[in-house]
């Protein structure tokens, strides 16, 4: 019963947090064009949420130029994914490769029957097959726990808020939007605090789900230490090899990527500390074995 109430609480909190992202989106729309901007933002938010449900996975995969990986190209990886999907009780997701050297991975899709896992070229070089199996078990757990839809919508909303905040800033700064003259403080809030607020909301959505995916993944693979070893390596490499992309998608990845030295995402942790995740996995390994 405790687990059931926990899941209900997580779903309720997620709805509230996604609603806050939408409200933030509408506020920026009002700042961009006054009352007419607010109306347009309401229409756009409705259309955006609809499109996000159906196409957010394609948007994220396209953003990272992910290419679908066929069984002929990577038979071992497909074998592992098929085995883990069967263990998790979900359909086998599509497998994608991201042409980047930063070792990382993410899952996306609106449901277990419309899902995909994506890995960078770098992760295939950094991890052995046992560690990669641990990573894939974590990503399939996100699919099984239906985290992927929420995380991907939050990523696309966050990216849109960042883009819209910049538009609103320059529009108000040059006097093209709003009912009043540009207020320097409001401009500062639009340009800096709105994207930060979006990141903070994404953090709240992401952090508890990572712990759950670690635990579920360890039970699916029955090898918690494989994931622990992978997390240790990925954390090391993520501090040294930057990822090309947008900070709004940071929470999608198995470990927080470093986008650039000056990125706002580097100032806020979208993931729990890797050390704590590894410690929990070690405890879980003692329970499973």
Secondary structure, DSSP 8 states (H G I E B T S, - for coil): -HHHHHHHHHHHHHHHHHHHHHHHHHHHHHHHHHHHHHHHHHHHHHHHHHHHHHHHHHHHHHHTT-EE--TTT-HHHHHHHHHHHHHHTS---EEEEE--SS--EEEEEEETTEEEEEEEHHHHHHS-HHHHHHHHHHHHHHHHTTHHHHHHHHHHHHHHHHHHHHHHHHHHHTT-SSSS---HHHHHIIIIIHHHHHHHHHHHHHHHHHHHHHHHHHHHHT-HHHHHHHHHHHHHHHTTS---S-GGGGGGBSS-----TT-GGGGS-SS--HHHHHHHHHHHHHHH-
